Amino acid sequence: MNVEIVNSRVQAILSDIRTRRIQKGYSQGQCGAMLHISQNSFSKIELGSMELTLERLMLIAKMLEVDFFELLAAPVKSPLCLIEGELMQAS
């Protein structure tokens, strides 16, 4: 799989986590406490500068009261489209 596609997918998931956190009214500190990590660590997860493990993603989904697979299906907010296995610029 193309690295750009993977990076776009990861960024979409992280953006969705942030959006859902804000909609719930949770601060990064509150989320960190619920996950037994620091606010700084949760911030790094949202920014993509700390690796997001599958286990942690499952815990975040539970914390946000959202289906794990729904988080994985976050829409990619990018001008790039995947068409028949090729990465092409959207027109």
C-alpha positions in Angstrom: 0.0 0.0 0.0 1.2 3.5 -0.8 2.8 5.4 2.1 0.8 8.5 1.2 -2.5 6.6 1.4 -1.5 5.1 4.8 -0.5 8.6 6.1 -3.8 10.1 4.9 -5.8 7.4 6.6 -3.9 7.8 9.9 -4.4 11.6 9.8 -8.1 11.2 9.1 -8.4 8.8 12.1 -6.5 11.2 14.4 -8.6 14.2 13.2 -11.8 12.2 13.8 -10.6 11.4 17.4 -9.9 15.1 18.1 -13.3 16.1 16.6 -15.2 13.5 18.7 -13.2 14.4 21.8 -14.2 18.1 21.4 -17.8 17.2 20.7 -17.9 15.2 23.9 -16.5 18.2 25.8 -13.4 16.3 26.9 -10.1 18.0 27.4 -6.9 16.3 26.4 -6.1 16.0 30.1 -9.4 14.3 30.9 -8.8 11.9 28.0 -5.3 11.2 29.2 -6.6 10.5 32.7 -9.2 8.0 31.4 -6.5 6.3 29.4 -3.9 6.4 32.3 -1.5 8.5 30.3 -0.5 12.2 30.6 -2.2 15.1 28.8 1.1 15.6 26.9 1.0 11.9 25.7 -2.6 12.3 24.5 -1.7 15.5 22.7 1.1 13.7 20.9 -1.3 10.9 19.9 -3.7 13.5 18.4 -0.9 15.2 16.6 0.5 12.0 15.2 3.9 12.4 16.9 3.4 9.4 19.1 2.6 6.0 17.7 -1.1 4.9 18.1 -1.3 1.2 18.9 -4.2 -0.9 18.0 -4.9 -1.5 21.7 -4.8 2.3 22.5 -7.1 3.0 19.5 -9.6 0.5 20.9 -9.5 2.2 24.3 -10.0 5.6 22.7 -13.0 4.3 20.8 -14.5 3.0 24.0 -13.7 6.2 25.8 -15.4 8.2 23.1 -18.4 5.7 23.0 -17.9 5.1 19.3 -17.5 1.8 17.4 -13.9 1.0 16.8 -14.6 0.3 13.1 -16.3 3.6 12.8 -13.1 5.3 13.8 -11.2 3.3 11.2 -13.6 4.5 8.6 -13.0 8.2 9.2 -13.3 10.0 5.9 -10.0 11.2 4.4 -10.0 15.0 4.1 -7.5 15.2 1.2 -7.6 16.2 -2.4 -6.3 12.7 -3.2 -8.5 9.8 -4.3 -7.8 6.2 -4.6 -9.1 5.0 -8.0 -8.6 1.4 -9.1 -5.5 1.0 -6.9 -3.8 4.2 -8.2 -3.2 7.4 -6.3 -4.6 10.2 -8.5 -5.2 13.9 -8.0 -8.9 14.7 -7.6 -10.1 17.2 -10.1 
